Amino acid sequence: MAREIEQASWSSFIKDFGERNRARRTRLGVVRMEDGVEEDFWIEDGLPLTGLDFEPDGDEAPRVQIMLGGESAEARNLTHAVCCVKKLSHEPGGGLEFESDDGSKTVLRFEA
């Protein structure tokens, strides 16, 4: 069962989590309800985690940026922003789930 992280701890938790899991291969997706049906969209599969950034202030705050990809200029890279985060949960096995105020959930998991 996922453990909810208290909002006061988000900044330090996200920083530490990103550092601990740097270079682990990921799977990133978004889950949302559409006309009463849960839909999931998997954005990527296999890119390594390069970092997480927490922005507590601003128009879309709190906001988290998930950065994935390789270190070289030729490597494929992806940055996914999660805006208006209202809930952060740490999943068994090390993954994260970010719930936005629109009800959508962004899921960051790691490949075995």
Secondary structure, DSSP 4 states (H G I P E B T S, - for coil): --EEEPGGGHHHHHHHHHHHTTT-EEEEEEEEEETTEEEEEEEEEEEEEEEEEEE-SSTT-SEEEEEEE-SSTTS-EEEEEE-SEEEEEEPTTS-EEEEETTS-EEEEEE--
